[in-house]
Amino acid sequence: MNSQVLKTLEHLDLAPFRHHLEELRSRLLKVLAFFCTIFLLAYWFSEEIMRILLTPLSSSYLGSSHGLVYTALTEGFFAYLKIAFWTALLLTTPFFVYQAWAFVAPGLYPKEKSFLRRIVFWGGALFFAGGLFGFFVLFPTLLAFSLGYAAQDLLPMPRIGQYVVLLVKFVFFTGLVFEVPFTMALAIESGIIERETIKKKRKFFLIGLYALSAFLVPTDIFSQILLFGPLWLLFELGLKLSIFIHKRND
């Protein structure tokens, strides 16, 4: 039996498979080299990037005259490493998507290419818009509320490590939240859930969206409402978008 399998493998032409593996390896190495280059540049300019990341803090209660502190000897160093890493990851993502597209595109039909382009474009655009909303609107509001308890005998001293981690998580989650209409439209169009089911159980979906807002911003009801408003609009947009896609396909 083993000899028959070996003879069969000997007659197989593995050249195309090896070519694809070599191409995949080459593209992954390009992505890795791009990431490392951006990481080094981001670490070199980490102080300038940090000033940008301090924008929400500067517009909050503390004002621009206050900064961050670090309580461990290595905390400042690792905070700047995190800044460089997340900056490199963010800037490498479009290059990675391009390399992935260049790898799979030759094997796709024109209709599949068009569908995949729309997914990448709208998914990326909504995530980017959500990140900007979280960075410039929601996160400063959260900081203003959290730091509003400062008093003469209660001095806030936010740590740089915690600030960077909280900011990255917040921007990332708000970016994911803005994917709601796109995800809804795909789920309806692929038959995972019916549009009429969502309409009938709209109240439960809205309660779930508010629960998501409370999970993302557990300390401030005003920020929860501020996040729930766009979520509600995005939910309704998802329903409208699914109708538009359905009519266009018909």
URWO-V784663 format. One record per helix or strand of 3 or more residues. SS is the DSSP state (~ for helix, > for strand). FROM is the first residue (numbers start at 0). LEN is the number of residues. Records with the same first field share a line. If there is no record, write none. Layout:
SS = FROM-LEN, FROM-LEN
This chain:
~ = 1-10, 14-30, 45-8, 54-4, 74-33, 109-40, 159-18, 179-10, 194-6, 201-15, 220-29
